[in-house]
C-alpha cells in the first residue's frame, strides 16, 4: 500500500468533529475493557475509542501471550498479593491502588475465557494451570482479536488509524482530544464529557543493543508502537506524574529481545554465567535467590557481564525433548518469530543454552509504578481525565490481568462522572494552533525541502539516553553529571523540533512520536536526577549514590511540568502503608 499523502495547506485539511460521552484513547487491553465495562454499566452512553493502529492487533497483546502473570488463585488473598507485589517493587507501591485493582483482578480474566480465550488447566481439571506463584498459562495468540470482537459487540464507536496529539482543554479540565488520521489525513476533534487515557507505556527512549545505526531501532521487547504519547499529552497540560525513575529494564533473550519467563519460570531453567554457576542460587542467594525481586533478577546477568563472568544463559541443557517441544509451542502464543529465530540458528537447546542479556529501559506502569498519579478511582490530577493500564502509575506488577482490571475501574468512575457532566466548550483558537502544530513538519518539507527527519532525531535521542541516562550499554548505571548532560541536550533537541520534516502521513506520525518521546525523556531524566540513592539496582542505579536512603527517599518522587514556566517541578508524596508487615518481605 502506498503511503497517504499530506494535505497541501491548512485550508485543505478536512475536519471530523465528534461529540461523545466517554472517549477512550488507546484500544489495547485496558482500553477495550474500559469500553466494554462502560457500555455494560450504561448501554445508552456513547463510547468512542481512538486507536493509532487497528483494534484487532493493537497494543502489547497484538502478538498474543502465553501466560497471565497475575491471578489470585484459591487459597490466596488480596493481602497476600499486596505483600508479594510490594516486596517485588522494593517496598514502594500505592497500596490503596493495588488493593482496589486486586479486588477485581480475576473478573476480566475469567470473562476472557468465557469469550473464547483458551486457559490451560491442571491435570485434575479443576484449577487453572499455574506457572510460578501468581501466573496461569494460556494459549493467547488470538486473545486481542477475541477482545476486539467483544468490544465491537457492545456497540462502541471505534476509530482506527488516528494518532492522538493533544487533549482538548477548557481551563485545566480535559474535554476530549484531537488527532489526525494516518491514512486519510483528516483532523479528528473529539469532544467528550469524560476521557480515559489507555495508550500504554513508553518504548524507544533508549538505544537497544541491537541498533546498529542503520536498522533495528525498534527491535524491542516492549511494544515498539507504545511511544509514551499518553504520558506526553498529559505532561504538556500539567498532569502530575509519579515514579518515572522506576524504569523497567528486563533480562531478555540475546539478539532477539524476547521474554525469558516462558523458559525460566515455566520450565524452571536456572540462570547461569559463563562459568556454569547458577547465578541467583550462588551470588544472589542473600537477596532471595530465584525468588529475589524482579529488578535484582533483571540486573544479575548484566552485573555478571560487567564483572567478567559473561556471557550468561538460561540453562536449557537439562530439559527433556518433550519440554523443549512444549516450550516452543508456548512461544508460538507470544513470540512466534522466536521459534523461527532458533531454527535459523539450528540451535539444539538440549546442548546449547539460550543466551540472555539486558533490554533497553522502558517506562511501563503495568510492570513498575511509573505513570500518571491517580486516585483510587483512577482519576488523574486533570479534571475529566482517567488513566488505566501501563499509563497509570502507582501499581507495579499489574501485567495483563491488572491492566484489564484498571480498565474496569476507570470506566466505572467515568460512567459516574458523566452522569452529572455537560460537554465542554471548544476553544477554536486552541484547535487552530494544534492543527498548525500537527502538520508543521509536512508543510516545512514542502516549502523548505530539507531538515531533520524523525529517524535522525530519534537516533540522537536514543544514543543520548543510552550513554548518559543509564542505558543498557552503560549497564544501566548513571550519575549526576551524565544526567545533567542528557538534560541539556534534550532541551537542544526539543528546540530542534522546528526543523523536523515529514514527507507523508506515516512519517508525520513518526515525527510526533519522537516529539512525544522527547517530552517523556525530559521528565524521566528529572526523576532519575532527583532520587539521589540506588533503590532498584539495574532499574535505577546511581553510581554516585550507591546505597538506599530510606530517611529521605522512602516516598514517591513526583513531577509536574508547568506549562507557563516550561519547567519540570519535582516533589515527593509520602508512602501510606495499609497492609501491615515488613514491606520487603512477601
KOLKENU-678380 format. One record per residue (C-alpha): x, y negated, z negated; residue in one letter. Coordinates in steps of 0.25 Angstrom, whole numbers, plus 5000, padded with zeros to 4 digits. Layout:
<nodes>
XYZA ...
</nodes>
This chain:
<nodes>
500050005000X 500549865004X 500749774992X 499649664991X 500049524996X 500049404987X 499049294989X 499549174997X 499149064988X 498349044975X 497148994983X 497149134989X 497149214976X 495749284974X 495149284960X 494349394954X 493649344941X 493049444932X 492349424919X 492349544909X 492049574895X 493349654892X 494649644901X 495649754899X 496949724905X 497649864908X 496949984911X 497850084905X 497650174893X 497250074883X 496449984893X 495650094898X 495250144884X 494850004881X 493949994893X 493250124890X 493050084875X 492549944879X 491550004889X 491150114879X 490850014868X 490049914877X 489749974891X 489149834895X 490549764893X 491349724906X 492649784904X 493749754914X 495149824916X 496249744923X 497349844927X 498649814934X 498749954940X 497550054943X 496850104931X 496950254935X 498450254933X 498850134925X 499550114912X 500450204904X 499550324907X 499650314922X 500450434924X 499850514912X 500350564899X 500650704893X 500250664879X 499450574870X 500550524859X 499550484848X 498350564844X 497950594829X 497750744828X 496950814818X 497550814804X 498250674807X 497750544802X 497750394807X 498750374795X 499650484800X 499650414813X 499950274808X 501150334799X 501750404811X 501650294821X 502150194810X 503350284808X 503650294823X 503550144824X 504650124813X 503550084803X 502949964811X 501549964817X 500249904815X 499550004806X 498149934808X 498249954823X 498850094822X 497650134813X 496550084822X 497250144834X 497350274827X 495850274823X 495450284838X 496750354843X 496150494846X 494850434853X 495350394867X 496250524868X 495050614865X 494250534875X 495350544886X 495250694884X 493650694886X 493850614899X 494850724905X 496250704900X 496850834896X 497350844882X 498050974878X 497651064866X 498351154857X 498251304860X 497151314850X 496351214858X 495851124846X 496951014846X 497650934855X 499050984859X 500050904851X 501350844855X 502050784844X 501350734831X 500350634838X 500450674852X 499450764860X 499750824874X 498850794886X 498850814901X 498750664904X 499150644919X 497750594922X 497450524909X 497450384915X 496550424926X 495550484917X 495550354908X 495350264920X 494150344925X 493550344911X 493750194911X 493050174925X 491850254920X 491650154909X 491350044920X 492549954917X 492949854927X 494349904932X 495249804940X 496549874945X 497749814950X 497649684943X 498849624935X 498549544923X 499349424922X 498849344910X 497649324901X 496549224903X 496549134891X 495549044884X 496448974874X 497049094866X 495949184870X 496149294881X 494949294890X 495349384901X 496549404911X 497049364924X 497849444934X 498049484949X 497749594958X 499049664962X 498249724974X 497349614978X 498049484973X 496749434966X 496849364953X 495949424943X 495349334932X 494649424921X 493949354910X 493549434898X 492949424884X 494049514879X 495349564885X 496149694882X 497549704886X 498049844888X 499149834898X 500149924891X 501649884887X 502849824894X 503849904902X 504949854912X 505449754902X 506749834901X 507649894912X 507450044912X 508750124913X 508250184926X 508250044932X 509450034942X 509149894946X 508449934959X 507350034955X 506750094942X 506349964936X 505150034930X 505650184928X 505050174914X 504350264904X 503250164901X 502250124912X 503050024921X 501849944924X 501549904910X 502449784910X 501949704898X 500849624905X 499949634893X 500949584884X 501349474893X 500049414895X 499749414880X 501149354877X 500949244887X 499649204879X 500249214865X 499749344861X 500449404849X 501349524852X 502049624842X 503249714841X 503749704855X 505149734849X 504649874846X 504949924860X 504650064866X 506050124870X 505850274873X 506650394875X 506350444889X 506850544900X 508050494906X 507950434921X 506450454921X 506050384908X 504950484905X 504350524891X 505050624883X 503950654872X 503450754882X 504750834880X 505250794866X 503850794859X 503150884868X 504150994869X 505050954857X 506350944864X 507350874856X 508150744860X 509650774861X 510850704865X 512050744874X 512650824863X 511350904861X 511050844848X 509550834844X 509550684842X 508350664834X 508650784825X 510050744822X 510450604824X 509050544821X 508550644810X 508550544799X 507650454807X 506550564809X 507150654820X 506150704830X 505150624822X 505850494822X 505150364826X 505050354841X 506050234842X 507050324836X 506850434845X 506850344857X 508150284853X 508850404849X 509350444863X 509850304866X 510650304853X 511250434857X 511650374871X 512250254864X 513050334854X 513550424865X 512750544864X 511850534876X 511250574885X 510050624878X 508950724881X 507750794877X 508150944876X 507251024885X 508251144886X 507551214875X 506151204882X 505551334888X 505151334902X 503651324899X 503951204890X 504751134902X 503551164911X 502551104901X 503350984899X 503450954913X 501950974914X 501750874903X 502650774911X 501650784923X 500650724914X 501450594911X 502750584919X 502550684931X 503750624939X 504650664927X 504350814931X 504850774945X 506050704939X 506450834932X 506250914945X 507050814953X 508250834944X 508050984944X 508150974929X 508051104921X 507451064908X 507851194901X 509351164904X 509351014905X 508750924895X 507950794898X 508850664897X 508150554889X 508450404888X 507850274882X 506850204890X 506750054893X 505949984882X 504449954883X 503449864875X 502349964872X 501349954862X 500850094863X 502150144858X 502750034850X 502049914843X 502249814854X 501149734859X 500049634856X 499849604841X 498349654839X 497349674828X 496749804825X 495649774836X 496849754846X 496549604847X 497749524851X 498049384846X 497349334858X 495849324856X 495149414866X 496349504869X 496449644864X 497649734866X 497749894867X 498749994871X 500249974874X 500049824874X 499549814860X 500549814848X 500649864834X 500350004837X 501450094841X 501250244845X 499950214851X 500350284864X 499150334873X 498150364863X 498350244855X 498350144867X 497050204871X 496550194857X 496850044857X 496150034870X 494850074862X 495149974850X 495449854859X 494149884867X 493349894854X 493849754850X 493649694863X 492249744864X 491849684851X 492549554855X 491849534868X 490449554861X 490649404856X 491549344867X 491249264879X 492049254891X 493149144890X 493349024899X 494349044910X 495348934912X 495548914927X 496848844925X 497448964918X 496949054929X 497548964940X 498848954933X 498849104931X 498549134946X 499749044949X 500649114940X 500149254945X 500449224959X 501649134958X 502749244961X 501949274974X 501749134978X 503249104975X 503749214984X 502849164996X 503349014994X 504849034990X 505049174995X 506149204985X 506249224970X 506349334959X 505649464961X 504949534950X 505849654951X 507149554950X 506549494937X 506149624931X 507549674933X 508149564926X 507149574914X 507349724913X 508849704913X 508749594903X 507949664893X 508749794894X 510049724892X 509749624881X 508449674875X 508749814871X 508449894884X 508850044886X 510150004892X 510549944878X 510050064871X 508849974866X 509849884858X 509749734857X 510249614849X 509849464847X 510849414857X 510349504868X 508849484865X 509149334866X 509849344879X 508649424884X 507649324879X 508449204886X 508449284899X 506949324899X 506649174898X 507449154910X 506749264917X 505349204913X 505849074919X 506149144932X 504749194934X 504549074942X 505449144953X 504649274953X 504149314967X 503149414972X 502949464986X 501649534984X 500549564973X 501349684967X 502649604966X 501749494959X 501349604949X 502849634947X 503149484945X 502049474934X 502549604927X 503949544926X 503349414921X 502549494910X 503849574906X 504549444904X 503549394894X 503549524887X 505049534887X 505249404881X 504349434869X 504949574867X 506349504866X 505849414856X 505349534848X 506649604849X 507349484844X 506449454832X 506549594826X 507949584820X 508049724816X 508049864822X 506749934818X 506550024830X 507950064835X 507850084850X 506550014852X 507149884845X 508649904842X 509249774837X 510749804836X 510949664829X 509949714818X 510049864818X 509349884805X 507849874802X 507449754794X 506149784786X 506249664778X 506049574790X 505449654801X 504549754795X 503449684803X 502849654817X 503649564826X 502649484834X 502749374844X 501849274851X 502249194864X 501849054862X 501249004876X 501548864872X 502948864868X 503248984877X 504049054865X 503849184858X 503549174844X 503949284835X 503449324821X 503049444813X 501849514807X 501849604794X 501749754794X 500449794788X 500449944782X 499150014781X 499550164781X 500450184768X 501750254768X 503150234774X 503050174787X 504250244793X 503650384790X 502550454796X 
</nodes>
